[in-house]
Amino acid sequence: MNIETRKINIINWISSLQEEDILAKMEKIQKEKADWWNTVNDEDKEAINEGLEQLDKGEFLTRSQARNKIKEKYDF
């Protein structure tokens, strides 16, 4: 059975569900899988938040500025 057939079978099964507990479990799984932030480790979250704060303060480089810094650093 291919993946598309399996998905259709699951969709059909879900559409006929009446059990609240099963639906609640499925919603929980969906929420956990839908939010990529839950898969990011704390160190990376801190770095992302720091970067967002810098952007809010206008502390950023344009693409060409970043490219020039890289060229200077690595002697391209």
N, CA, C and O atoms as a Tinker XYZ file with bonds, in Angstrom:
   304  protein
     1  N      0.852000   -1.170000    0.000000    73     2
     2  CA     0.000000    0.000000    0.000000    64     1     3
     3  C      0.907000    1.245000    0.000000    63     2     4     5
     4  O      1.792000    1.366000    0.847000    81     3
     5  N      0.686000    2.156000   -0.940000    73     3     6
     6  CA     1.533000    3.346000   -1.008000    64     5     7
     7  C      1.086000    4.404000    0.006000    63     6     8     9
     8  O      0.036000    4.279000    0.638000    81     7
     9  N      1.892000    5.421000    0.140000    73     7    10
    10  CA     1.641000    6.436000    1.166000    64     9    11
    11  C      0.345000    7.199000    0.917000    63    10    12    13
    12  O     -0.359000    7.542000    1.867000    81    11
    13  N      0.024000    7.467000   -0.337000    73    11    14
    14  CA    -1.214000    8.200000   -0.642000    64    13    15
    15  C     -2.445000    7.396000   -0.228000    63    14    16    17
    16  O     -3.394000    7.950000    0.326000    81    15
    17  N     -2.429000    6.117000   -0.493000    73    15    18
    18  CA    -3.550000    5.254000   -0.102000    64    17    19
    19  C     -3.676000    5.202000    1.409000    63    18    20    21
    20  O     -4.781000    5.241000    1.951000    81    19
    21  N     -2.542000    5.115000    2.085000    73    19    22
    22  CA    -2.561000    5.084000    3.548000    64    21    23
    23  C     -3.147000    6.369000    4.108000    63    22    24    25
    24  O     -3.936000    6.333000    5.053000    81    23
    25  N     -2.765000    7.514000    3.527000    73    23    26
    26  CA    -3.293000    8.791000    4.009000    64    25    27
    27  C     -4.805000    8.881000    3.788000    63    26    28    29
    28  O     -5.535000    9.351000    4.660000    81    27
    29  N     -5.259000    8.441000    2.651000    73    27    30
    30  CA    -6.697000    8.457000    2.370000    64    29    31
    31  C     -7.441000    7.572000    3.356000    63    30    32    33
    32  O     -8.507000    7.944000    3.847000    81    31
    33  N     -6.889000    6.410000    3.647000    73    31    34
    34  CA    -7.512000    5.513000    4.631000    64    33    35
    35  C     -7.597000    6.177000    6.009000    63    34    36    37
    36  O     -8.611000    6.064000    6.697000    81    35
    37  N     -6.545000    6.855000    6.394000    73    35    38
    38  CA    -6.544000    7.537000    7.695000    64    37    39
    39  C     -7.551000    8.680000    7.700000    63    38    40    41
    40  O     -8.271000    8.871000    8.680000    81    39
    41  N     -7.604000    9.441000    6.608000    73    39    42
    42  CA    -8.567000   10.542000    6.507000    64    41    43
    43  C     -9.990000   10.020000    6.637000    63    42    44    45
    44  O    -10.807000   10.593000    7.356000    81    43
    45  N    -10.275000    8.947000    5.948000    73    43    46
    46  CA   -11.614000    8.345000    6.036000    64    45    47
    47  C    -11.919000    7.886000    7.455000    63    46    48    49
    48  O    -13.027000    8.086000    7.952000    81    47
    49  N    -10.954000    7.281000    8.095000    73    47    50
    50  CA   -11.137000    6.818000    9.468000    64    49    51
    51  C    -11.373000    8.002000   10.405000    63    50    52    53
    52  O    -12.265000    7.960000   11.253000    81    51
    53  N    -10.563000    9.067000   10.248000    73    51    54
    54  CA   -10.708000   10.246000   11.107000    64    53    55
    55  C    -12.087000   10.878000   10.937000    63    54    56    57
    56  O    -12.712000   11.296000   11.912000    81    55
    57  N    -12.549000   10.943000    9.704000    73    55    58
    58  CA   -13.841000   11.594000    9.452000    64    57    59
    59  C    -15.008000   10.845000   10.104000    63    58    60    61
    60  O    -16.079000   11.417000   10.307000    81    59
    61  N    -14.802000    9.582000   10.428000    73    59    62
    62  CA   -15.879000    8.813000   11.043000    64    61    63
    63  C    -15.728000    8.681000   12.565000    63    62    64    65
    64  O    -16.585000    8.096000   13.227000    81    63
    65  N    -14.641000    9.225000   13.113000    73    63    66
    66  CA   -14.389000    9.098000   14.549000    64    65    67
    67  C    -15.441000    9.823000   15.380000    63    66    68    69
    68  O    -15.894000   10.912000   15.025000    81    67
    69  N    -15.813000    9.211000   16.471000    73    67    70
    70  CA   -16.731000    9.821000   17.429000    64    69    71
    71  C    -16.114000    9.877000   18.832000    63    70    72    73
    72  O    -16.677000   10.496000   19.736000    81    71
    73  N    -14.965000    9.233000   19.007000    73    71    74
    74  CA   -14.325000    9.154000   20.309000    64    73    75
    75  C    -13.513000   10.411000   20.591000    63    74    76    77
    76  O    -12.518000   10.689000   19.921000    81    75
    77  N    -13.954000   11.167000   21.596000    73    75    78
    78  CA   -13.311000   12.430000   21.959000    64    77    79
    79  C    -11.862000   12.233000   22.377000    63    78    80    81
    80  O    -11.002000   13.048000   22.041000    81    79
    81  N    -11.583000   11.153000   23.111000    73    79    82
    82  CA   -10.218000   10.943000   23.596000    64    81    83
    83  C     -9.237000   10.716000   22.450000    63    82    84    85
    84  O     -8.106000   11.197000   22.505000    81    83
    85  N     -9.649000    9.999000   21.426000    73    83    86
    86  CA    -8.773000    9.757000   20.278000    64    85    87
    87  C     -8.544000   11.061000   19.507000    63    86    88    89
    88  O     -7.423000   11.353000   19.093000    81    87
    89  N     -9.602000   11.833000   19.321000    73    87    90
    90  CA    -9.466000   13.116000   18.637000    64    89    91
    91  C     -8.541000   14.056000   19.408000    63    90    92    93
    92  O     -7.729000   14.759000   18.807000    81    91
    93  N     -8.660000   14.071000   20.729000    73    91    94
    94  CA    -7.809000   14.922000   21.564000    64    93    95
    95  C     -6.340000   14.508000   21.428000    63    94    96    97
    96  O     -5.459000   15.364000   21.341000    81    95
    97  N     -6.076000   13.205000   21.411000    73    95    98
    98  CA    -4.703000   12.722000   21.248000    64    97    99
    99  C     -4.147000   13.123000   19.881000    63    98   100   101
   100  O     -2.984000   13.509000   19.765000    81    99
   101  N     -4.969000   13.030000   18.870000    73    99   102
   102  CA    -4.532000   13.391000   17.522000    64   101   103
   103  C     -4.256000   14.889000   17.424000    63   102   104   105
   104  O     -3.306000   15.302000   16.757000    81   103
   105  N     -5.066000   15.694000   18.073000    73   103   106
   106  CA    -4.839000   17.141000   18.083000    64   105   107
   107  C     -3.528000   17.468000   18.790000    63   106   108   109
   108  O     -2.793000   18.359000   18.365000    81   107
   109  N     -3.243000   16.751000   19.857000    73   107   110
   110  CA    -1.995000   16.964000   20.586000    64   109   111
   111  C     -0.797000   16.638000   19.701000    63   110   112   113
   112  O      0.180000   17.386000   19.671000    81   111
   113  N     -0.873000   15.537000   18.993000    73   111   114
   114  CA     0.202000   15.154000   18.069000    64   113   115
   115  C      0.377000   16.217000   16.996000    63   114   116   117
   116  O      1.501000   16.597000   16.665000    81   115
   117  N     -0.728000   16.692000   16.459000    73   115   118
   118  CA    -0.677000   17.709000   15.406000    64   117   119
   119  C      0.004000   18.977000   15.907000    63   118   120   121
   120  O      0.845000   19.542000   15.208000    81   119
   121  N     -0.344000   19.425000   17.093000    73   119   122
   122  CA     0.249000   20.642000   17.646000    64   121   123
   123  C      1.734000   20.464000   17.907000    63   122   124   125
   124  O      2.524000   21.375000   17.657000    81   123
   125  N      2.117000   19.302000   18.406000    73   123   126
   126  CA     3.527000   19.040000   18.689000    64   125   127
   127  C      4.340000   19.025000   17.397000    63   126   128   129
   128  O      5.446000   19.565000   17.355000    81   127
   129  N      3.812000   18.424000   16.367000    73   127   130
   130  CA     4.531000   18.310000   15.107000    64   129   131
   131  C      4.507000   19.609000   14.315000    63   130   132   133
   132  O      5.433000   19.883000   13.551000    81   131
   133  N      3.476000   20.402000   14.485000    73   131   134
   134  CA     3.309000   21.603000   13.676000    64   133   135
   135  C      4.265000   22.718000   14.077000    63   134   136   137
   136  O      4.601000   23.555000   13.239000    81   135
   137  N      4.711000   22.760000   15.315000    73   135   138
   138  CA     5.528000   23.865000   15.788000    64   137   139
   139  C      7.002000   23.484000   15.777000    63   138   140   141
   140  O      7.467000   22.776000   16.670000    81   139
   141  N      7.733000   23.945000   14.782000    73   139   142
   142  CA     9.157000   23.617000   14.658000    64   141   143
   143  C      9.956000   24.159000   15.836000    63   142   144   145
   144  O     11.027000   23.642000   16.154000    81   143
   145  N      9.442000   25.193000   16.479000    73   143   146
   146  CA    10.144000   25.794000   17.610000    64   145   147
   147  C     10.378000   24.774000   18.712000    63   146   148   149
   148  O     11.368000   24.859000   19.439000    81   147
   149  N      9.472000   23.809000   18.841000    73   147   150
   150  CA     9.624000   22.774000   19.874000    64   149   151
   151  C     10.809000   21.859000   19.609000    63   150   152   153
   152  O     11.252000   21.155000   20.516000    81   151
   153  N     11.328000   21.854000   18.398000    73   151   154
   154  CA    12.458000   20.983000   18.066000    64   153   155
   155  C     13.801000   21.700000   18.194000    63   154   156   157
   156  O     14.853000   21.077000   18.050000    81   155
   157  N     13.769000   23.006000   18.463000    73   155   158
   158  CA    14.994000   23.792000   18.555000    64   157   159
   159  C     15.544000   23.737000   19.980000    63   158   160   161
   160  O     14.801000   23.897000   20.948000    81   159
   161  N     16.861000   23.507000   20.097000    73   159   162
   162  CA    17.443000   23.437000   21.446000    64   161   163
   163  C     17.558000   24.842000   22.049000    63   162   164   165
   164  O     17.454000   25.844000   21.341000    81   163
   165  N     17.772000   24.896000   23.356000    73   163   166
   166  CA    17.771000   26.167000   24.086000    64   165   167
   167  C     18.843000   27.131000   23.589000    63   166   168   169
   168  O     18.603000   28.334000   23.486000    81   167
   169  N     20.017000   26.603000   23.284000    73   167   170
   170  CA    21.111000   27.463000   22.801000    64   169   171
   171  C     20.730000   28.142000   21.481000    63   170   172   173
   172  O     20.977000   29.333000   21.292000    81   171
   173  N     20.130000   27.376000   20.579000    73   171   174
   174  CA    19.711000   27.945000   19.296000    64   173   175
   175  C     18.555000   28.927000   19.474000    63   174   176   177
   176  O     18.485000   29.937000   18.774000    81   175
   177  N     17.646000   28.633000   20.410000    73   175   178
   178  CA    16.547000   29.564000   20.680000    64   177   179
   179  C     17.090000   30.909000   21.162000    63   178   180   181
   180  O     16.611000   31.966000   20.750000    81   179
   181  N     18.102000   30.858000   22.044000    73   179   182
   182  CA    18.710000   32.091000   22.541000    64   181   183
   183  C     19.344000   32.872000   21.401000    63   182   184   185
   184  O     19.200000   34.092000   21.324000    81   183
   185  N     20.049000   32.167000   20.510000    73   183   186
   186  CA    20.696000   32.832000   19.380000    64   185   187
   187  C     19.657000   33.454000   18.444000    63   186   188   189
   188  O     19.855000   34.564000   17.951000    81   187
   189  N     18.575000   32.759000   18.202000    73   187   190
   190  CA    17.508000   33.286000   17.347000    64   189   191
   191  C     16.886000   34.522000   17.976000    63   190   192   193
   192  O     16.686000   35.533000   17.304000    81   191
   193  N     16.583000   34.439000   19.260000    73   191   194
   194  CA    15.987000   35.584000   19.954000    64   193   195
   195  C     16.938000   36.780000   19.973000    63   194   196   197
   196  O     16.508000   37.924000   19.823000    81   195
   197  N     18.220000   36.513000   20.158000    73   195   198
   198  CA    19.220000   37.597000   20.137000    64   197   199
   199  C     19.247000   38.252000   18.755000    63   198   200   201
   200  O     19.301000   39.477000   18.642000    81   199
   201  N     19.210000   37.438000   17.721000    73   199   202
   202  CA    19.190000   37.974000   16.363000    64   201   203
   203  C     17.949000   38.811000   16.093000    63   202   204   205
   204  O     18.029000   39.853000   15.444000    81   203
   205  N     16.812000   38.363000   16.585000    73   203   206
   206  CA    15.574000   39.130000   16.405000    64   205   207
   207  C     15.638000   40.462000   17.139000    63   206   208   209
   208  O     15.168000   41.478000   16.628000    81   207
   209  N     16.222000   40.461000   18.345000    73   207   210
   210  CA    16.387000   41.708000   19.093000    64   209   211
   211  C     17.305000   42.667000   18.343000    63   210   212   213
   212  O     17.041000   43.868000   18.292000    81   211
   213  N     18.386000   42.140000   17.759000    73   211   214
   214  CA    19.294000   42.980000   16.979000    64   213   215
   215  C     18.573000   43.580000   15.770000    63   214   216   217
   216  O     18.762000   44.754000   15.451000    81   215
   217  N     17.758000   42.783000   15.109000    73   215   218
   218  CA    16.991000   43.301000   13.978000    64   217   219
   219  C     16.058000   44.421000   14.409000    63   218   220   221
   220  O     15.948000   45.445000   13.734000    81   219
   221  N     15.386000   44.219000   15.542000    73   219   222
   222  CA    14.476000   45.244000   16.059000    64   221   223
   223  C     15.207000   46.555000   16.346000    63   222   224   225
   224  O     14.630000   47.634000   16.213000    81   223
   225  N     16.472000   46.459000   16.739000    73   223   226
   226  CA    17.269000   47.651000   17.051000    64   225   227
   227  C     17.941000   48.234000   15.806000    63   226   228   229
   228  O     18.613000   49.263000   15.880000    81   227
   229  N     17.756000   47.571000   14.665000    73   227   230
   230  CA    18.394000   48.040000   13.437000    64   229   231
   231  C     19.847000   47.631000   13.323000    63   230   232   233
   232  O     20.589000   48.182000   12.509000    81   231
   233  N     20.257000   46.671000   14.130000    73   231   234
   234  CA    21.641000   46.194000   14.132000    64   233   235
   235  C     21.769000   44.990000   13.208000    63   234   236   237
   236  O     21.667000   43.843000   13.644000    81   235
   237  N     21.992000   45.264000   11.934000    73   235   238
   238  CA    22.134000   44.174000   10.976000    64   237   239
   239  C     22.985000   44.635000    9.807000    63   238   240   241
   240  O     23.218000   45.830000    9.629000    81   239
   241  N     23.448000   43.683000    9.015000    73   239   242
   242  CA    24.203000   43.963000    7.805000    64   241   243
   243  C     23.342000   43.626000    6.596000    63   242   244   245
   244  O     22.538000   42.695000    6.626000    81   243
   245  N     23.523000   44.390000    5.549000    73   243   246
   246  CA    22.855000   44.024000    4.297000    64   245   247
   247  C     23.596000   42.832000    3.705000    63   246   248   249
   248  O     24.675000   42.468000    4.172000    81   247
   249  N     23.019000   42.236000    2.689000    73   247   250
   250  CA    23.652000   41.089000    2.043000    64   249   251
   251  C     25.024000   41.473000    1.494000    63   250   252   253
   252  O     25.989000   40.728000    1.661000    81   251
   253  N     25.115000   42.619000    0.847000    73   251   254
   254  CA    26.398000   43.018000    0.264000    64   253   255
   255  C     27.429000   43.326000    1.359000    63   254   256   257
   256  O     28.611000   43.027000    1.190000    81   255
   257  N     26.995000   43.920000    2.478000    73   255   258
   258  CA    27.916000   44.157000    3.585000    64   257   259
   259  C     28.440000   42.840000    4.155000    63   258   260   261
   260  O     29.633000   42.707000    4.430000    81   259
   261  N     27.558000   41.886000    4.329000    73   259   262
   262  CA    27.969000   40.572000    4.850000    64   261   263
   263  C     28.923000   39.896000    3.874000    63   262   264   265
   264  O     29.928000   39.318000    4.286000    81   263
   265  N     28.615000   39.966000    2.590000    73   263   266
   266  CA    29.468000   39.352000    1.567000    64   265   267
   267  C     30.858000   39.987000    1.596000    63   266   268   269
   268  O     31.859000   39.275000    1.511000    81   267
   269  N     30.934000   41.315000    1.715000    73   267   270
   270  CA    32.226000   41.997000    1.768000    64   269   271
   271  C     33.019000   41.594000    3.003000    63   270   272   273
   272  O     34.230000   41.388000    2.917000    81   271
   273  N     32.353000   41.478000    4.160000    73   271   274
   274  CA    33.051000   41.044000    5.378000    64   273   275
   275  C     33.619000   39.636000    5.217000    63   274   276   277
   276  O     34.740000   39.358000    5.642000    81   275
   277  N     32.839000   38.756000    4.601000    73   275   278
   278  CA    33.310000   37.382000    4.384000    64   277   279
   279  C     34.502000   37.378000    3.434000    63   278   280   281
   280  O     35.478000   36.663000    3.664000    81   279
   281  N     34.427000   38.176000    2.365000    73   279   282
   282  CA    35.537000   38.261000    1.409000    64   281   283
   283  C     36.797000   38.765000    2.101000    63   282   284   285
   284  O     37.889000   38.246000    1.872000    81   283
   285  N     36.638000   39.782000    2.952000    73   283   286
   286  CA    37.789000   40.316000    3.674000    64   285   287
   287  C     38.379000   39.282000    4.626000    63   286   288   289
   288  O     39.597000   39.114000    4.695000    81   287
   289  N     37.524000   38.606000    5.343000    73   287   290
   290  CA    37.989000   37.649000    6.347000    64   289   291
   291  C     38.687000   36.447000    5.715000    63   290   292   293
   292  O     39.708000   35.981000    6.220000    81   291
   293  N     38.137000   35.949000    4.616000    73   291   294
   294  CA    38.681000   34.739000    4.012000    64   293   295
   295  C     39.492000   35.019000    2.763000    63   294   296   297
   296  O     39.853000   34.099000    2.029000    81   295
   297  N     39.781000   36.298000    2.521000    73   295   298
   298  CA    40.688000   36.704000    1.458000    64   297   299
   299  C     40.279000   36.148000    0.096000    63   298   300   301
   300  O     41.090000   35.529000   -0.592000    81   299
   301  N     39.022000   36.368000   -0.293000    73   299   302
   302  CA    38.519000   35.895000   -1.583000    64   301   303
   303  C     39.002000   36.796000   -2.680000    63   302   304
   304  O     38.687000   36.569000   -3.848000    81   303
